[in-house]
Amino acid sequence: MQRYQDIRQAAYEANMQLPALGLVIFTFGNVSAVDRSQGVFAIKPSGVPYTQLTPGNMVIVDFEGKTVEGNLRPSSDTLTHAVLYQHWEHIGGIVHTHSTYATAWAQSQRDIPIYGTTHADHNTVDIPCAPPMSDDMIAGDYEYQTGFQIMRALIDRGLTYAEIEMILVGNHAPFTWGKTPEKAVYNSAVLESVAQMAYLTESINGNAPRLKDALIKKHFERKHGPNSYYGQ
């Protein structure tokens, strides 16, 4: 137990942020935190209400999705996390939710267009929606294949996991990631907010134009560019 205390604590704290931020109800979500030096990650146990979570009941699994330590079954999405950790070596945390607006866009099988500067503060492109998986993939190892569906969707668009840290899976829901579990949770909250804003934008003006390139560049680079000046 002591050996994995740090990632258990990190996973617990990140998971508890999901209901606090209004990103989950009941047990509809999970966060994982990785320890690459030990080749494992901690993840929420499956179906356990957030009010019953403790650092000690976070489940430790390896990059094959096999339980290393813990008495509870890990999240049903564990294999998706495992695939992404295997292939994306610079991420430290992954979040999956069924937050309302982001999930609605996923169910609509639509990318979230970049309509405003809030979106551009975090991404320079539309937030991609991966297509629903094929019947063969669904009938196979579903959660494992979900990881590959996410990776393939970025590759098909010429994007990398470092360029964009959020995606929708068609007819399913959002996944986000980051260098830390805290950043992955932050990205999940940003995605939900941007999804809501885009929905309201289209409700007000069905012909709303995408944000002009000059504003996309300005807002992204002032936070993330070589001469960024946002923040302290």
C-alpha positions in Angstrom: 0.0 0.0 0.0 2.8 2.4 1.0 4.6 1.8 -2.3 1.8 3.4 -4.4 0.7 6.0 -1.9 1.5 9.0 -4.0 -0.5 7.9 -7.1 -3.3 6.6 -5.0 -3.6 10.0 -3.3 -3.3 11.9 -6.6 -6.0 9.7 -8.3 -8.3 10.1 -5.3 -8.0 13.9 -5.2 -8.5 14.2 -9.0 -11.5 11.9 -8.9 -13.1 14.0 -6.1 -12.8 17.0 -8.3 -15.2 15.6 -10.9 -18.4 15.9 -8.8 -17.1 19.1 -7.2 -16.9 20.6 -10.7 -20.3 19.2 -11.8 -18.7 16.9 -14.4 -20.2 13.6 -13.1 -23.3 12.3 -11.4 -23.5 9.0 -9.6 -20.5 7.0 -10.8 -20.3 8.3 -14.4 -16.6 9.0 -14.7 -13.0 8.2 -13.6 -9.6 9.6 -13.3 -6.2 7.8 -13.4 -2.8 8.9 -12.2 0.4 7.2 -13.6 3.8 6.3 -12.1 6.0 5.5 -15.1 9.0 4.6 -13.0 7.0 1.6 -11.6 4.9 1.0 -14.8 1.6 1.3 -13.1 -1.3 3.7 -12.7 -4.0 4.2 -10.0 -7.6 4.4 -11.1 -11.1 4.7 -9.5 -12.7 1.4 -8.6 -15.7 0.4 -10.8 -19.2 1.5 -9.7 -18.1 2.9 -6.3 -19.9 6.2 -5.5 -17.7 9.2 -5.0 -18.9 9.6 -1.4 -17.3 6.2 -0.6 -14.0 6.8 -2.3 -10.7 6.8 -0.3 -7.1 6.9 -1.4 -6.8 3.4 -0.2 -9.5 2.0 -2.5 -7.9 3.3 -5.7 -6.9 0.3 -7.7 -3.3 -0.1 -9.0 -3.0 -1.7 -12.4 -0.2 -2.2 -14.9 -0.1 -1.0 -18.6 -1.8 -4.2 -19.7 -4.7 -3.3 -17.4 -4.0 -6.1 -14.9 -4.6 -5.4 -11.3 -1.3 -5.1 -9.3 -2.8 -4.1 -6.0 -6.3 -3.5 -4.7 -9.3 -5.5 -3.5 -11.8 -3.9 -5.8 -12.4 -4.2 -9.6 -10.9 -1.2 -11.4 -13.0 1.1 -13.6 -14.6 -0.6 -16.6 -12.6 2.0 -18.7 -9.2 0.8 -17.4 -8.1 -0.8 -20.7 -8.7 2.5 -22.5 -6.4 4.3 -20.0 -3.9 1.5 -20.3 -3.7 1.8 -24.1 -3.2 5.5 -23.9 -0.4 5.3 -21.3 1.3 2.6 -23.3 1.5 4.8 -26.4 1.6 8.3 -25.1 4.6 8.4 -22.9 4.4 12.0 -21.8 1.0 12.1 -20.2 0.5 11.7 -16.4 -3.3 11.6 -16.0 -6.4 10.7 -17.9 -10.1 11.7 -17.3 -13.3 10.2 -18.7 -16.7 11.7 -17.9 -20.2 11.8 -19.3 -20.5 15.5 -18.7 -23.7 16.8 -20.2 -22.7 19.1 -23.0 -19.5 17.4 -24.2 -21.4 14.1 -24.2 -24.3 15.7 -26.2 -21.8 16.7 -28.9 -20.3 13.2 -28.9 -23.8 11.7 -29.3 -24.3 14.1 -32.2 -21.0 12.8 -33.8 -19.9 16.4 -34.2 -16.6 18.2 -33.7 -17.0 21.2 -31.4 -16.3 24.2 -33.7 -13.9 26.9 -32.5 -16.4 29.8 -32.1 -14.7 32.0 -29.5 -11.6 33.1 -27.6 -12.3 30.8 -24.6 -11.8 27.9 -27.0 -8.8 29.5 -28.6 -7.2 30.0 -25.2 -6.8 26.2 -25.0 -6.9 24.9 -28.6 -6.3 26.2 -32.1 -8.6 23.6 -33.8 -12.1 22.3 -33.4 -12.3 19.7 -30.7 -12.4 16.4 -32.6 -15.1 13.8 -32.4 -13.8 10.3 -33.2 -16.3 8.3 -35.3 -18.1 5.5 -33.6 -16.3 2.2 -33.6 -17.0 -0.5 -36.2 -19.2 -3.4 -35.2 -16.1 -5.7 -35.1 -14.3 -3.4 -32.7 -17.4 -3.1 -30.5 -17.9 -6.9 -30.4 -14.2 -7.4 -29.6 -12.3 -6.0 -26.6 -14.4 -2.8 -26.5 -12.6 -0.7 -23.9 -9.2 -1.7 -25.3 -10.3 -0.7 -28.8 -11.6 2.6 -27.5 -8.0 3.6 -26.8 -7.0 2.9 -30.4 -10.1 4.7 -31.7 -9.0 7.8 -29.9 -5.4 7.5 -31.1 -6.5 6.9 -34.7 -8.8 9.9 -34.7 -5.9 12.2 -33.9 -3.6 10.6 -36.4 -6.2 10.9 -39.2 -6.4 14.7 -38.5 -2.7 15.2 -38.3 -2.9 16.0 -34.6 -0.8 14.8 -31.7 -1.7 14.2 -28.1 0.6 17.1 -27.1 -1.2 19.5 -29.4 -4.7 18.8 -28.2 -5.5 17.2 -24.8 -9.2 16.4 -25.3 -11.5 14.4 -27.6 -15.0 13.2 -28.0 -15.7 9.6 -28.9 -18.7 9.4 -31.2 -22.0 8.2 -29.5 -20.0 7.8 -26.3 -18.4 10.7 -24.3 -15.3 12.8 -23.7 -11.8 11.8 -22.7 -9.1 14.3 -21.7 -5.5 13.9 -20.6 -2.6 16.0 -19.4 0.9 15.9 -17.9 -0.7 15.5 -14.5 -4.0 14.2 -13.2 -4.8 17.8 -12.2 -4.2 19.1 -15.7 -6.4 16.3 -17.1 -9.2 17.3 -14.8 -8.7 21.0 -15.8 -9.0 20.0 -19.4 -12.2 18.1 -18.7 -13.8 21.1 -17.1 -12.6 23.4 -20.0 -14.0 20.9 -22.5 -17.4 20.9 -20.8 -17.5 24.7 -20.7 -16.5 25.1 -24.3 -19.1 22.5 -25.3 -21.8 24.4 -23.5 -20.8 27.7 -25.1 -20.7 26.2 -28.6 -24.2 24.8 -28.1 -25.6 28.1 -26.9 -23.8 29.9 -29.7 -25.5 27.7 -32.3 -28.8 28.1 -30.5 -28.6 31.9 -30.7 -27.2 32.0 -34.2 -27.3 28.9 -36.3 -25.0 30.6 -38.8 -22.4 31.8 -36.3 -19.0 32.0 -38.0 -15.9 30.2 -36.7 -13.4 32.4 -34.9 -11.1 34.3 -37.3 -7.5 33.0 -37.6 -6.0 36.2 -36.2 -7.9 35.8 -33.0 -7.2 32.1 -32.7 -3.4 32.8 -33.0 -3.5 35.8 -30.6 -5.4 34.0 -27.8 -3.5 30.8 -28.0 -0.1 32.3 -28.2 -0.6 34.9 -25.4 -1.1 31.9 -23.1 1.1 29.2 -24.7 3.4 30.9 -27.2 7.1 31.7 -26.8 6.3 35.3 -25.9 3.3 34.4 -23.7 2.2 37.1 -21.2 -0.9 35.6 -19.6 -0.5 35.0 -15.8 2.2 35.6 -13.4 
